[in-house]
Amino acid sequence: MPGNTLRILLVEDELDYAHAVKELLSSPTFHITHAVSFQAVRACLERECFDLALVDLMLPDSAGLKTFSDFHALAPQLPVIVVTGIADETLALRAVREGAQDYLVKGQLDGKTLERSIRYAIERRRAEHALRKKDEFFRLISENVSDLIAVLDSDGRRVYNSPSYRSILGDPAKLIGTNSFEEVHPQDRERIAKIFENTVETGHGVRTEYRMLLKDGTVRHIESQGNIMQDDSCQPSRVVVVSRDITEHKTSVEVLREALSDLKRAHEELKATQLRLVQAEKIEAVSTFAAGVAHEVKNPLQTILMGLEYLSRRLPATDKLLPGVIQDMEHAVKRADGIIRGLTDFAQHSKREVREENVSAILKQAIAAIEPELNQHPILLSPQLADQLPLITVDFRALKHVFINLLMRVTRGLQPEGGRITVRTHQSSLERPLVLNGKTFHNFQLGDTALWAEIEVFPNRLTDDRRDAQPQVHGLGLSVLKKIIELYNGVMETTQPEDTGGTRYVVVFKGATKQPESRSLESPV
């Protein structure tokens, strides 16, 4: 059978009228199968497929509207045109309401009318079938997507809510007619209402985020996009809002952000630990080198001292300048010997403990170490040590020895007349480059926290050159002290403040970001 042939089931018990219908539809376009009773209809439907049925309501085994109802129940997808001799308008309306495509009266039919009615009925049924498929398609989508789909009227009241709303707001059917802004968080409600009004006025929707406050008090984060539906006059009539619950996403992003922050902190701590290890190895190497230098130089110095002592006993009486030369040489050798002894003291313990310490705690122990020396002379020492300073990464023992040497240096400079020593610590944030004695120290950056340790002595009786020229049999020279401090990324300079007339020894370290806890002034030796 050609593909464009329409298969018609004619249900008619009057054979003459059935023959007349076949004559009216004699075109090859139509293939007609005739059934004279409802029982015969069942057999035809089981045996063959049809595009349309022409059904008389009055059959030998069925009569009235029941004939159509039973036929429609038997073949619900098949379009039906009622063709009957009963010219009853009420009956016709009832048949159409129950699903009939048309209601034709036998005495009023002609070929063109019948053929047009058949074609229209088939096309309407195809359109209805396509529409049902679309409805089913969109129903399946709305029932299975996790997105929240809502249709709102121009006042923001709900017309439709997808089944996905059930997990948040309950039964979607009970939401119809309710205010869609009611569950929006009070702090976001006014903003969302303005966005909705602007969408209705302009016809352009926007994507936005807001919070939804549920009845149980929980807060959900929602992302929504609104779009306008227009009526027949092209005016905004509905707003379709597609939303997503992004609460878990935002929580995951926050967890990821915290994890990255923790990772960054761990990375910074690892870098700091690596730097401390490198610094410790550097100090260990310097210590080993210092011990080697001290060992190699010590014996030659002793030989020179013995040689000078021998020459001093055999000087010719006629040479008046030679004794002074010999004495200057002895002072120079003894000064070098003092430096060597200091290097030996610096290198005496092989394993240094470099860790974060409080500079005030180190100075406190250094002051305690020289108290017996202070008590023998009229020297007033005034400590002004700040508590809870940022920590510095140093070897506690090595830096304590540096401060002991500095304190002993100024103490002996004040003997026997006495004087005043002020020891203070404080911190500052560098707002300009660090400059001491006209020198700019570029290892300190703007914004760094500078830790200051200052030892100020008054009065100033000797210059640094003269003091360094004295024999230093015990203790380290200033040059060695500076080098030790530089090992810990610090600087030391000696200044002559005009306002006091004394001498100030300034030591500056770069503070760490971590603050000390309870061991602010009580660190181990």
C-alpha positions as CSV (number, residue, x, y, z in Angstrom):
1,M,0.0,0.0,0.0
2,P,1.4,3.4,-1.0
3,G,2.8,5.4,1.9
4,N,0.5,8.4,1.3
5,T,-2.7,6.2,1.4
6,L,-5.1,6.9,4.3
7,R,-6.5,3.8,5.9
8,I,-10.1,4.4,7.0
9,L,-12.3,2.1,9.2
10,L,-15.9,2.6,8.3
11,V,-18.3,1.4,11.1
12,E,-21.8,1.3,9.5
13,D,-24.5,-1.3,9.6
14,E,-26.5,0.3,6.7
15,L,-25.0,-1.3,3.6
16,D,-26.4,1.2,1.2
17,Y,-25.0,4.1,3.1
18,A,-21.6,2.3,3.5
19,H,-21.6,1.9,-0.3
20,A,-22.3,5.6,-0.7
21,V,-19.4,6.6,1.6
22,K,-17.1,4.3,-0.4
23,E,-18.2,6.1,-3.5
24,L,-17.6,9.5,-2.0
25,L,-14.0,8.3,-1.0
26,S,-13.3,6.4,-4.2
27,S,-10.0,8.2,-4.6
28,P,-6.9,6.0,-4.4
29,T,-5.9,8.2,-1.5
30,F,-8.3,6.3,0.7
31,H,-8.3,2.6,1.6
32,I,-11.6,1.7,3.3
33,T,-12.3,-1.3,5.6
34,H,-16.0,-1.8,6.5
35,A,-17.3,-3.2,9.8
36,V,-21.1,-3.6,10.4
37,S,-21.0,-4.2,14.1
38,F,-19.0,-3.4,17.2
39,Q,-17.9,-7.0,17.4
40,A,-16.6,-6.7,13.9
41,V,-14.7,-3.5,14.9
42,R,-12.7,-5.5,17.5
43,A,-11.6,-8.0,14.9
44,C,-10.6,-5.2,12.5
45,L,-8.6,-3.3,15.1
46,E,-6.8,-6.5,16.1
47,R,-6.0,-7.3,12.5
48,E,-5.1,-3.9,11.0
49,C,-3.9,-0.4,11.8
50,F,-6.0,2.6,10.7
51,D,-5.5,6.4,10.3
52,L,-9.1,7.3,11.1
53,A,-12.5,5.8,11.9
54,L,-16.0,6.9,10.6
55,V,-18.4,5.6,13.3
56,D,-22.2,5.4,13.2
57,L,-23.6,5.6,16.7
58,M,-26.5,3.2,16.0
59,L,-25.2,-0.4,15.5
60,P,-26.9,-3.7,16.0
61,D,-24.9,-4.5,19.2
62,S,-24.3,-0.9,20.4
63,A,-26.3,2.4,20.3
64,G,-26.0,6.1,21.2
65,L,-23.0,7.9,22.7
66,K,-22.0,4.6,24.3
67,T,-20.9,3.4,20.9
68,F,-18.4,6.2,20.6
69,S,-17.2,5.9,24.3
70,D,-16.6,2.1,23.9
71,F,-14.8,2.6,20.6
72,H,-12.6,5.4,22.0
73,A,-11.7,3.2,25.0
74,L,-10.8,0.4,22.6
75,A,-8.6,2.7,20.3
76,P,-7.8,5.9,22.2
77,Q,-5.1,7.0,19.8
78,L,-7.3,6.6,16.7
79,P,-9.1,9.9,15.5
80,V,-12.9,9.4,15.2
81,I,-15.5,11.2,13.2
82,V,-19.1,10.5,14.2
83,V,-21.3,10.0,11.1
84,T,-24.9,9.5,12.2
85,G,-28.4,10.2,11.1
86,I,-29.3,11.8,14.4
87,A,-29.2,15.6,14.0
88,D,-28.8,16.3,17.7
89,E,-26.7,19.4,18.6
90,T,-26.4,18.4,22.2
91,L,-25.3,14.9,21.4
92,A,-22.8,16.3,18.9
93,L,-21.2,18.6,21.6
94,R,-21.0,15.7,24.1
95,A,-19.3,13.5,21.5
96,V,-16.7,16.2,20.7
97,R,-16.1,16.8,24.4
98,E,-15.4,13.2,24.9
99,G,-12.8,13.2,22.1
100,A,-14.5,13.0,18.7
101,Q,-12.8,15.0,16.1
102,D,-16.1,15.9,14.3
103,Y,-19.8,15.1,14.2
104,L,-21.4,14.8,10.8
105,V,-25.1,14.2,9.9
106,K,-25.6,11.7,7.1
107,G,-28.1,13.7,5.1
108,Q,-25.9,16.7,4.9
109,L,-22.7,15.1,3.6
110,D,-21.0,15.5,0.3
111,G,-17.6,14.2,-0.9
112,K,-15.6,17.4,-0.4
113,T,-17.0,18.0,3.1
114,L,-16.3,14.4,4.2
115,E,-12.8,14.4,2.7
116,R,-11.9,17.8,4.2
117,S,-13.2,16.6,7.6
118,I,-11.1,13.4,7.4
119,R,-7.9,15.3,6.6
120,Y,-8.5,17.9,9.3
121,A,-9.2,15.2,11.8
122,I,-6.0,13.3,11.0
123,E,-3.9,16.5,11.1
124,R,-5.5,17.6,14.4
125,R,-4.8,14.2,15.9
126,R,-1.2,14.3,14.7
127,A,-0.8,17.8,16.2
128,E,-2.3,16.6,19.5
129,H,0.0,13.6,19.5
130,A,3.0,15.8,18.9
131,L,1.9,18.1,21.6
132,R,1.4,15.3,24.0
133,K,4.9,14.0,23.2
134,K,6.3,17.5,23.9
135,D,4.3,17.7,27.1
136,E,5.6,14.2,28.1
137,F,9.1,15.2,27.1
138,F,9.1,18.4,29.2
139,R,7.4,16.6,32.1
140,L,10.1,14.0,32.2
141,I,12.7,16.8,32.1
142,S,11.1,18.7,34.9
143,E,10.7,15.6,37.1
144,N,14.2,14.4,36.7
145,V,16.4,17.6,36.6
146,S,17.9,18.8,39.9
147,D,17.5,22.4,38.9
148,L,14.6,24.3,40.5
149,I,12.1,25.4,37.7
150,A,9.4,27.9,38.7
151,V,6.8,29.9,36.7
152,L,5.7,33.1,38.3
153,D,3.0,35.6,37.4
154,S,3.8,39.4,37.1
155,D,3.3,39.8,40.8
156,G,5.8,37.1,41.8
157,R,3.2,34.5,42.7
158,R,3.9,30.9,41.9
159,V,2.0,29.4,38.9
160,Y,4.2,26.2,38.6
161,N,7.0,24.6,40.5
162,S,9.0,21.6,39.4
163,P,9.1,18.4,41.5
164,S,12.7,19.3,42.5
165,Y,11.2,22.0,44.9
166,R,9.9,19.2,47.1
167,S,13.3,18.7,48.9
168,I,13.4,22.4,49.8
169,L,9.9,23.8,50.1
170,G,7.7,20.7,50.2
171,D,4.8,19.6,47.9
172,P,5.1,21.7,44.7
173,A,1.3,21.5,44.3
174,K,0.8,23.4,47.6
175,L,3.1,26.2,46.4
176,I,0.8,27.4,43.6
177,G,-0.5,30.9,44.3
178,T,2.0,31.6,47.1
179,N,4.4,34.5,47.2
180,S,7.8,33.5,45.8
181,F,9.6,36.2,47.8
182,E,8.4,34.8,51.2
183,E,11.3,32.3,51.6
184,V,14.0,34.8,50.4
185,H,16.3,35.8,53.2
186,P,15.1,39.2,54.7
187,Q,18.5,40.7,54.0
188,D,18.2,39.8,50.3
189,R,14.4,40.2,49.8
190,E,14.3,43.8,48.7
191,R,17.2,43.3,46.2
192,I,15.6,40.3,44.6
193,A,12.2,42.0,44.4
194,K,13.8,44.9,42.5
195,I,15.5,42.5,40.1
196,F,12.2,40.8,39.5
197,E,10.3,44.0,38.9
198,N,13.1,45.2,36.5
199,T,12.8,41.8,34.6
200,V,9.0,42.3,34.1
201,E,9.4,45.9,33.0
202,T,12.3,45.4,30.6
203,G,11.8,41.9,29.5
204,H,15.5,41.1,30.3
205,G,16.4,38.7,33.0
206,V,19.6,38.6,34.9
207,R,21.6,35.9,36.9
208,T,21.9,36.6,40.6
209,E,22.6,34.9,43.9
210,Y,20.7,35.1,47.1
211,R,19.9,33.2,50.3
212,M,16.7,31.3,51.1
213,L,15.6,31.1,54.7
214,L,13.6,27.9,55.3
215,K,11.0,27.3,57.9
216,D,13.4,25.2,60.0
217,G,15.9,28.0,60.2
218,T,18.4,26.6,57.7
219,V,19.9,28.9,55.1
220,R,20.4,27.7,51.5
221,H,22.4,29.6,48.9
222,I,20.6,29.9,45.5
223,E,21.6,31.0,42.0
224,S,18.8,32.0,39.7
225,Q,18.2,33.2,36.2
226,G,14.8,34.7,35.1
227,N,13.4,34.9,31.6
228,I,10.1,36.5,30.4
229,M,7.2,34.7,28.7
230,Q,4.9,36.9,26.6
231,D,1.2,36.7,26.0
232,D,-0.6,36.9,22.6
233,S,-0.2,40.7,22.6
234,C,3.6,40.3,23.2
235,Q,3.3,41.6,26.7
236,P,5.2,40.0,29.7
237,S,2.8,37.6,31.3
238,R,5.0,35.1,33.1
239,V,8.5,34.8,34.4
240,V,10.3,31.5,34.2
241,V,12.9,31.2,36.9
242,V,15.6,28.5,36.7
243,S,17.5,28.1,40.0
244,R,20.2,26.0,41.5
245,D,21.0,25.2,45.1
246,I,24.7,26.1,45.4
247,T,25.0,25.7,49.1
248,E,27.3,22.6,48.9
249,H,29.3,24.3,46.1
250,K,29.9,27.4,48.3
251,T,30.8,25.2,51.2
252,S,33.2,23.2,49.1
253,V,34.8,26.4,47.8
254,E,35.3,27.7,51.3
255,V,36.8,24.3,52.4
256,L,39.1,24.5,49.4
257,R,40.0,28.1,50.2
258,E,40.9,27.1,53.8
259,A,42.9,24.1,52.6
260,L,44.9,26.3,50.2
261,S,45.4,28.8,53.0
262,D,46.7,26.0,55.2
263,L,48.8,24.7,52.4
264,K,50.3,28.2,51.9
265,R,51.0,28.5,55.6
266,A,52.6,25.0,55.7
267,H,54.7,26.0,52.6
268,E,55.8,29.2,54.3
269,E,56.7,27.3,57.5
270,L,58.6,24.7,55.4
271,K,60.5,27.5,53.7
272,A,61.3,29.1,57.1
273,T,62.5,25.8,58.4
274,Q,64.7,25.2,55.4
275,L,66.2,28.7,55.8
276,R,66.8,28.0,59.5
277,L,68.5,24.7,58.6
278,V,70.6,26.5,55.9
279,Q,71.4,29.3,58.5
280,A,72.4,26.6,61.1
281,E,74.6,24.9,58.6
282,K,76.2,28.3,57.7
283,I,76.8,29.1,61.4
284,E,78.2,25.6,61.9
285,A,80.6,26.1,59.0
286,V,81.6,29.5,60.3
287,S,82.2,28.0,63.8
288,T,84.3,25.2,62.3
289,F,86.3,27.8,60.2
290,A,86.7,30.0,63.3
291,A,88.0,27.1,65.3
292,G,90.5,26.3,62.6
293,V,91.7,29.9,62.2
294,A,92.1,30.2,66.0
295,H,94.1,27.0,66.2
296,E,96.4,28.0,63.3
297,V,97.0,31.6,64.5
298,K,97.3,31.0,68.2
299,N,100.7,29.3,68.2
300,P,102.4,31.9,65.9
301,L,101.1,34.7,68.1
302,Q,102.6,33.1,71.2
303,T,105.9,32.8,69.4
304,I,105.8,36.5,68.4
305,L,105.0,37.4,72.1
306,M,107.9,35.4,73.4
307,G,110.1,37.0,70.7
308,L,109.1,40.5,71.7
309,E,109.6,39.7,75.4
310,Y,113.1,38.4,74.5
311,L,113.9,41.5,72.5
312,S,112.6,43.9,75.2
313,R,115.2,42.5,77.6
314,R,118.1,43.1,75.1
315,L,117.3,46.6,73.8
316,P,120.3,48.9,73.4
317,A,120.3,51.7,75.9
318,T,121.1,54.2,73.2
319,D,117.9,53.7,71.2
320,K,115.1,55.7,72.8
321,L,112.4,54.9,70.2
322,L,112.8,51.1,70.1
323,P,111.1,50.4,73.5
324,G,108.0,52.2,72.4
325,V,107.9,50.3,69.1
326,I,108.3,47.0,71.0
327,Q,105.5,48.0,73.4
328,D,103.1,48.9,70.5
329,M,103.9,45.6,68.9
330,E,103.1,43.8,72.1
331,H,99.7,45.6,72.4
332,A,98.9,44.7,68.8
333,V,99.7,41.0,69.3
334,K,97.7,40.9,72.6
335,R,94.8,42.5,70.8
336,A,95.0,39.8,68.1
337,D,95.3,37.2,70.8
338,G,92.1,38.5,72.4
339,I,90.3,38.2,69.1
340,I,91.6,34.6,68.7
341,R,90.4,33.8,72.2
342,G,87.0,35.2,71.3
343,L,86.8,33.0,68.2
344,T,87.7,30.0,70.2
345,D,84.9,30.8,72.7
346,F,82.5,31.3,69.7
347,A,83.4,27.9,68.3
348,Q,83.6,26.0,71.6
349,H,80.3,24.1,71.2
350,S,79.9,22.2,67.9
351,K,76.2,22.0,67.7
352,R,74.3,25.3,67.8
353,E,70.6,25.4,68.6
354,V,69.0,27.9,66.2
355,R,65.4,28.6,67.0
356,E,62.9,31.4,67.6
357,E,63.8,33.4,70.7
358,N,62.8,36.6,72.5
359,V,65.6,39.2,72.4
360,S,64.4,40.6,75.8
361,A,64.9,37.2,77.4
362,I,68.4,37.0,76.0
363,L,69.4,40.4,77.3
364,K,67.9,39.6,80.7
365,Q,70.2,36.7,81.1
366,A,73.2,38.7,79.8
367,I,72.5,41.4,82.4
368,A,72.3,38.7,85.1
369,A,75.7,37.4,84.0
370,I,77.5,40.7,84.6
371,E,75.8,41.8,87.8
372,P,78.8,40.7,90.0
373,E,81.0,43.0,87.9
374,L,78.6,45.9,88.2
375,N,78.3,45.5,92.0
376,Q,82.0,46.3,92.4
377,H,81.7,49.8,90.9
378,P,79.3,52.8,91.1
379,I,77.6,51.9,87.9
380,L,73.8,52.2,87.6
381,L,72.3,49.8,85.0
382,S,68.7,50.6,84.0
383,P,66.9,47.8,82.0
384,Q,63.9,48.8,79.9
385,L,63.0,45.4,78.3
386,A,59.8,45.2,76.3
387,D,57.7,42.1,76.8
388,Q,55.9,40.1,74.1
389,L,58.2,41.1,71.3
390,P,58.1,39.3,67.9
391,L,60.6,36.4,67.9
392,I,63.9,36.3,66.2
393,T,65.7,33.2,64.8
394,V,69.0,32.9,66.6
395,D,71.2,30.7,68.8
396,F,70.3,31.8,72.3
397,R,73.8,31.1,73.8
398,A,75.7,32.8,71.0
399,L,73.7,36.0,71.1
400,K,73.8,36.0,74.9
401,H,77.6,36.0,74.7
402,V,77.5,38.9,72.2
403,F,75.5,41.0,74.6
404,I,77.7,39.9,77.6
405,N,80.7,41.1,75.6
406,L,79.1,44.4,74.8
407,L,78.0,44.9,78.4
408,M,81.4,44.0,79.8
409,R,83.0,46.4,77.2
410,V,80.9,49.4,78.4
411,T,81.2,48.4,82.1
412,R,85.0,48.4,82.0
413,G,85.0,51.6,80.0
414,L,83.2,53.3,83.0
415,Q,85.6,51.9,85.7
416,P,86.7,53.1,88.2
417,E,84.7,56.4,88.2
418,G,81.3,54.8,87.4
419,G,78.5,56.0,85.2
420,R,75.1,54.9,83.8
421,I,74.1,52.1,81.4
422,T,70.7,51.9,79.8
423,V,69.6,48.7,78.2
424,R,66.3,48.8,76.2
425,T,64.4,46.7,73.6
426,H,61.5,47.8,71.5
427,Q,60.0,47.1,68.1
428,S,58.9,49.3,65.1
429,S,57.5,48.9,61.6
430,L,59.9,50.3,59.1
431,E,58.2,53.2,57.1
432,R,61.5,54.2,55.5
433,P,64.8,52.4,54.7
434,L,66.9,51.4,57.8
435,V,69.8,53.9,58.1
436,L,72.4,53.8,60.9
437,N,75.5,56.0,60.9
438,G,74.7,57.1,57.3
439,K,74.6,53.5,56.1
440,T,71.5,52.1,54.4
441,F,70.8,48.4,55.1
442,H,68.9,46.9,52.2
443,N,68.2,43.6,53.7
444,F,65.5,45.4,55.7
445,Q,62.4,46.2,53.6
446,L,59.6,48.7,54.1
447,G,57.0,47.3,56.3
448,D,59.3,44.9,58.1
449,T,59.1,44.7,61.9
450,A,62.5,45.8,63.3
451,L,63.5,44.5,66.7
452,W,65.8,47.0,68.5
453,A,68.3,46.2,71.3
454,E,70.2,49.3,72.5
455,I,72.9,49.6,75.1
456,E,73.6,53.2,75.9
457,V,76.5,54.3,78.2
458,F,77.1,57.7,79.8
459,P,79.6,59.4,80.1
460,N,81.6,58.5,77.0
461,R,85.3,58.6,78.2
462,L,87.0,56.7,75.3
463,T,86.4,56.6,71.6
464,D,85.8,53.2,70.0
465,D,89.3,53.4,68.3
466,R,91.1,53.9,71.6
467,R,89.0,51.2,73.3
468,D,89.7,48.8,70.5
469,A,93.4,49.7,70.8
470,Q,93.4,48.3,74.3
471,P,94.4,44.7,74.9
472,Q,91.3,42.5,74.8
473,V,92.7,39.4,76.4
474,H,89.1,38.4,77.3
475,G,86.1,39.0,75.1
476,L,85.5,39.6,71.4
477,G,86.2,42.7,69.4
478,L,83.5,44.8,67.9
479,S,84.3,43.5,64.4
480,V,83.8,39.9,65.5
481,L,80.5,40.8,67.4
482,K,79.2,42.4,64.2
483,K,80.0,39.3,62.2
484,I,78.2,37.1,64.7
485,I,75.1,39.3,64.6
486,E,75.2,39.4,60.8
487,L,75.0,35.5,60.8
488,Y,71.5,35.9,62.1
489,N,70.5,38.6,59.6
490,G,71.0,41.4,62.1
491,V,73.1,44.6,62.0
492,M,75.1,46.4,64.7
493,E,76.3,50.0,64.7
494,T,77.9,52.3,67.3
495,T,76.5,55.8,67.4
496,Q,77.3,59.0,69.3
497,P,73.9,60.7,70.2
498,E,74.3,64.4,70.5
499,D,71.5,64.8,73.0
500,T,73.2,62.5,75.6
501,G,76.9,62.8,74.9
502,G,77.3,59.1,75.5
503,T,77.8,56.1,73.3
504,R,75.0,53.9,72.0
505,Y,75.4,50.4,70.6
506,V,72.4,49.6,68.4
507,V,71.5,46.0,67.3
508,V,68.6,45.5,64.9
509,F,67.0,42.2,63.9
510,K,64.1,41.5,61.6
511,G,61.2,40.2,63.6
512,A,59.2,37.1,62.8
513,T,55.4,37.2,62.3
514,K,54.8,34.8,65.1
515,Q,54.4,36.3,68.6
516,P,55.9,34.6,71.7
517,E,53.6,32.9,74.1
518,S,54.3,32.5,77.8
519,R,58.2,32.4,77.5
520,S,58.5,36.1,76.7
521,L,61.4,36.7,79.1
522,E,62.2,33.2,80.3
523,S,64.1,31.3,77.5
524,P,66.6,28.5,78.3
525,V,70.3,29.1,78.2
